[in-house]
Amino acid sequence: MSKFPKKRPCFIIASLLLLYTLVVGCSYNQTSSTSDTKDASGETLTIKLGLSSSNASYLPLFVAKEKNFFQKKGLNVEFSKVQGGVTALRGLQTGDFQIISSLPESIITGVAQGANMKIIGTLDNKSMYSIYCTSDIQRPQDLKGKVIATNRPGNGTDIQLRWWLKKNGLDPNKDVRIIEAGENSTRLQALISGQAKMTILSQPADLKAEVAGLKKLVLMRDELKHYNHNMLIANGDFVKNQPKLVKDFMAAVGEATDYIKNPENRDEVIQLLMDELKMKKEDAEKSLDFVLPALADEGKASIEGLKWAIETTKQAGILKGNVSVNQLIDKIVFQTD
């Protein structure tokens, strides 16, 4: 999801695009108070939410909308599916969205470039990734000399994959050959077709990997103890001008998370997943059991997870200079553990 490719011409284009969106984003300060403030008639407030994918990780958002937790706070939240994290970040800057969900690494690099956005919380405070490999790989050391499929060099998915390799004694630049395979579906296909021996997958590609007979080598959260996977990011002017709306949004997400964690609501939540993601009951049950332990109470993010993301992004050579936790968050609305 990183928007900072290595090739210089692309980097220049990306920088110009970011400059444009920063300029356009300034106009948001002039319009947000009218378009997103409750008028005298008591009309429900609207928040436009950009999501770059659709999976069980977004369950608190689905439940908050379906069970009217947003509505009870006087909010009408409109979901929009966008093609990739770069598009979501651009929409956040131009005011097309007030809030998006994204991996922390994209926010860190964006803020370092001067983007006007703030982290307001997280849906989960554990990694949603798993390492999958072909059946002949028994342990990390068996990957030496093998081909590994990543998303794009430098994005959040790639950073986690390389971190895991290093943690398990493998130099990602020498001991393995890493190929760029794109999103979950194409990384999975790289394993199925024999192009690669290992990759990193999130929901719901992990379910398809199991059906294909691939092996789950490790659940990333077992080794990466502090991480905020689906962070909630708001336009900086929106946070500044409408802090109550942001707090109400996060409160609704917190209520939805409590609802999901209540065992009495399990059957209803499974049905909601089936309806929302067009899943079979068995897959919905597996998805719920996978995300449940990672859901963050009250949307509270892990500060240690943010520090980890900053440090590993810097180590990967993607982050130039320093970015502090305080630069990423707004202290008035930010929820931490």
C-alpha positions in Angstrom: 0.0 0.0 0.0 3.0 2.3 0.0 2.9 5.1 -2.6 6.6 5.6 -2.9 8.0 3.3 -5.7 11.7 3.0 -6.1 11.9 4.3 -9.7 12.7 8.0 -9.7 10.2 9.2 -12.4 7.3 7.5 -10.5 8.6 9.1 -7.3 8.5 12.5 -8.9 5.0 12.0 -10.2 3.8 10.7 -6.8 5.4 13.8 -5.1 3.6 16.1 -7.5 0.3 14.3 -6.9 0.8 14.6 -3.2 1.5 18.3 -3.5 -1.7 18.7 -5.5 -3.8 16.8 -3.0 -2.4 18.8 -0.2 -3.4 22.1 -1.9 -6.9 20.7 -2.7 -7.2 19.4 0.8 -6.8 22.9 2.2 -10.2 23.7 0.8 -11.7 21.0 2.9 -11.2 23.3 6.0 -13.7 25.7 4.4 -16.4 23.2 3.6 -16.4 20.6 6.4 -18.2 22.8 8.9 -21.2 23.1 6.6 -21.4 19.6 5.0 -20.8 17.6 8.1 -22.4 19.7 10.8 -25.9 19.0 12.1 -28.2 21.7 11.0 -31.2 23.3 12.8 -33.6 20.6 11.5 -31.6 17.9 13.3 -30.5 16.2 10.1 -28.3 13.2 10.6 -24.6 13.9 10.0 -22.8 12.2 7.2 -19.3 10.8 7.2 -17.8 9.2 4.1 -15.6 6.2 4.8 -13.2 4.9 2.3 -12.2 1.2 2.4 -9.6 -0.3 0.1 -10.9 -3.9 0.5 -13.7 -5.9 2.0 -13.1 -8.6 4.5 -13.9 -9.8 8.0 -11.4 -7.4 9.5 -13.9 -4.6 9.0 -16.5 -6.4 11.1 -16.9 -3.6 13.7 -17.8 -1.2 10.9 -20.3 -3.6 9.4 -21.9 -4.2 12.8 -21.9 -0.5 13.7 -23.9 0.3 10.5 -26.2 -2.8 10.6 -27.1 -2.4 14.3 -27.5 1.4 14.0 -24.7 2.3 16.4 -23.7 5.1 14.1 -27.3 6.3 13.7 -27.7 6.4 17.5 -24.8 8.8 17.6 -26.5 11.0 15.0 -24.2 9.8 12.2 -24.8 8.5 8.7 -21.7 6.6 7.6 -21.4 6.0 3.9 -19.0 3.2 2.9 -17.1 3.4 -0.4 -14.9 0.7 -1.9 -11.8 2.1 -3.5 -9.1 0.5 -5.6 -6.1 0.4 -3.3 -4.6 2.3 -0.4 -3.1 5.0 -2.5 -6.6 5.9 -3.9 -8.0 5.9 -0.3 -5.2 8.2 0.9 -5.7 10.6 -2.0 -9.4 10.7 -1.4 -8.8 11.5 2.3 -6.7 14.5 1.3 -9.1 15.9 -1.3 -12.1 15.6 1.0 -13.8 12.8 -0.9 -13.6 10.8 2.4 -13.4 12.1 6.0 -12.1 8.7 7.3 -10.4 5.7 5.8 -8.9 2.5 7.0 -5.2 1.7 6.2 -2.1 0.0 7.3 0.0 2.2 9.6 3.1 2.2 7.3 1.2 4.1 4.6 0.2 6.8 7.1 3.7 7.1 8.4 5.2 7.7 5.0 2.4 10.1 4.1 2.8 12.2 7.2 6.5 12.3 6.6 5.8 13.8 3.1 3.5 16.5 4.7 0.1 14.9 4.2 -2.7 16.3 6.4 -4.1 13.3 8.2 -4.4 11.9 11.8 -4.8 8.4 13.2 -7.9 8.3 15.4 -7.9 4.7 16.4 -7.8 1.1 15.1 -10.2 -1.8 14.4 -7.6 -4.3 15.6 -4.4 -4.2 17.6 -2.9 -7.4 16.2 -1.6 -8.4 12.8 -4.2 -10.0 10.5 -1.6 -11.7 8.3 -0.5 -15.4 8.1 2.6 -16.9 6.4 1.6 -19.6 3.9 3.9 -21.9 2.1 3.9 -25.0 -0.1 3.8 -28.4 1.6 7.5 -29.1 1.2 8.5 -26.2 3.5 8.6 -27.4 7.1 10.4 -24.5 8.8 11.7 -21.0 7.9 15.2 -22.3 7.2 13.8 -24.4 4.3 13.0 -21.2 2.5 16.7 -20.5 1.9 17.4 -20.1 -1.8 13.6 -20.2 -2.6 11.3 -17.7 -4.3 8.9 -15.7 -2.1 6.0 -13.6 -3.3 5.4 -10.1 -1.8 2.9 -7.3 -2.6 5.0 -4.3 -3.7 8.4 -3.6 -2.3 8.1 -1.1 0.6 4.4 -1.3 1.3 3.1 -2.5 4.7 2.6 -6.1 3.6 6.1 -6.3 2.3 7.6 -4.7 5.4 6.0 -7.3 7.6 7.1 -10.1 5.4 10.7 -9.0 5.4 10.6 -8.4 9.2 9.5 -12.0 9.7 12.3 -13.3 7.4 14.9 -11.4 9.4 13.4 -12.5 12.7 13.8 -16.1 11.6 17.4 -15.8 10.5 17.0 -15.1 6.8 18.4 -12.1 5.0 15.6 -11.0 2.5 18.2 -9.5 0.2 20.5 -12.6 0.0 18.9 -15.8 1.3 15.7 -15.7 -0.7 14.5 -14.3 -4.0 11.5 -12.0 -3.5 9.2 -11.3 -6.4 6.5 -8.7 -6.7 3.2 -10.5 -7.1 0.6 -7.9 -6.1 -2.5 -8.3 -4.0 -3.7 -11.3 -1.9 -5.3 -13.1 -4.8 -2.3 -12.9 -7.1 0.2 -13.8 -4.3 -1.9 -16.8 -3.5 -1.9 -17.8 -7.2 1.9 -17.5 -7.2 2.0 -20.3 -4.6 -0.6 -22.5 -6.3 1.1 -22.2 -9.7 4.5 -23.0 -8.3 6.0 -19.6 -9.0 6.8 -19.1 -5.3 7.2 -21.2 -2.2 5.9 -18.7 0.4 3.9 -15.6 0.8 2.0 -13.5 3.4 -1.8 -13.5 3.2 -4.7 -11.8 5.0 -8.5 -12.6 5.0 -10.2 -14.0 3.1 -7.3 -15.3 1.0 -6.2 -17.5 3.9 -9.4 -19.6 3.6 -8.7 -20.1 -0.1 -5.1 -21.1 0.7 -6.4 -23.8 3.0 -8.7 -25.1 0.4 -5.8 -25.2 -2.1 -3.8 -27.4 0.3 -1.2 -24.8 1.3 0.3 -24.9 4.7 0.0 -22.1 7.3 3.6 -21.8 8.6 2.8 -19.2 11.2 0.2 -16.8 12.4 1.9 -13.5 12.3 0.4 -12.2 15.5 2.2 -15.0 17.4 5.5 -13.5 16.6 4.6 -9.8 16.1 3.2 -8.9 19.4 2.3 -5.3 18.9 0.7 -4.1 15.7 -2.3 -2.1 14.6 -3.5 -3.6 11.3 -6.6 -1.7 10.1 -6.0 1.8 11.5 -8.7 4.4 11.2 -7.3 7.6 9.7 -9.1 11.0 9.4 -8.5 14.1 7.3 -6.6 16.5 9.6 -9.0 19.4 9.1 -11.9 17.2 9.8 -10.4 16.2 13.1 -9.6 19.8 14.0 -13.0 21.2 13.0 -15.2 18.3 14.0 -13.7 16.5 17.0 -17.1 15.5 18.4 -18.0 13.7 15.2 -14.8 11.8 15.3 -15.3 10.9 19.0 -18.9 9.8 18.2 -17.7 7.7 15.3 -15.1 5.9 17.5 -17.7 5.4 20.2 -19.9 3.6 17.8 -17.1 1.4 16.6 -16.4 0.6 20.3 -20.0 -0.4 20.9 -19.9 -2.6 17.8 -16.8 -4.3 19.0 -18.4 -5.0 22.4 -21.4 -6.4 20.6 -19.2 -8.7 18.5 -17.3 -10.0 21.5 -20.5 -10.9 23.3 -21.0 -14.7 22.8 -24.8 -14.2 22.9 -24.5 -12.4 19.6 -22.3 -14.9 17.8 -25.0 -16.4 15.5 -26.2 -13.0 14.5 -22.7 -11.8 13.7 -22.0 -14.9 11.7 -25.1 -14.2 9.7 -24.1 -10.6 9.1 -20.7 -11.8 7.8 -22.5 -14.3 5.5 -24.7 -11.5 4.1 -22.1 -8.8 3.9 -19.2 -10.9 2.3 -21.3 -13.5 0.6 -19.7 -16.3 2.6 -20.7 -19.8 3.4 -21.5 -20.3 7.1 -18.4 -22.4 7.6 -16.2 -19.7 6.2 -18.0 -17.0 8.2 -17.4 -19.0 11.4 -13.7 -19.4 10.6 -13.4 -15.7 9.8 -15.1 -14.6 13.0 -12.8 -16.9 15.1 -9.8 -15.5 13.3 -10.5 -11.8 13.8 -12.2 -12.0 17.3 -8.9 -12.1 19.3 -7.5 -9.2 17.4 -10.4 -6.7 17.7 -9.4 -3.7 19.7 -11.6 -2.7 22.6 -13.1 0.8 22.1 -10.9 1.2 19.0 -7.8 1.7 21.2 -4.6 1.5 19.3 -1.3 0.1 20.6 1.4 2.8 21.0 4.0 0.1 21.0 2.6 -1.1 17.6 2.9 2.4 16.2 6.5 2.7 17.4 7.2 -0.7 15.7 5.7 0.5 12.5 7.8 3.7 12.5 11.0 1.8 13.2 10.5 -0.9 10.7 9.5 1.5 8.0 12.7 3.4 8.6 14.8 0.3 8.6 13.2 -0.7 5.2 14.5 2.6 3.8 11.0 3.9 3.0 10.9 6.5 5.8 13.4 9.3 5.3 14.0 11.3 8.5 12.0 11.0 11.7 8.3 10.8 12.4 7.1 10.7 16.0 3.9 9.1 17.4 2.7 12.6 18.3 2.9 13.7 14.7 0.6 10.8 13.7 -2.2 11.2 16.2 -4.5 13.9 17.5 -4.4 13.8 21.3 -8.0 15.0 21.7 -9.6 12.1 19.8 -7.0 9.4 19.7 -7.7 6.2 21.6 -4.8 4.2 23.0 -4.4 1.1 25.1 
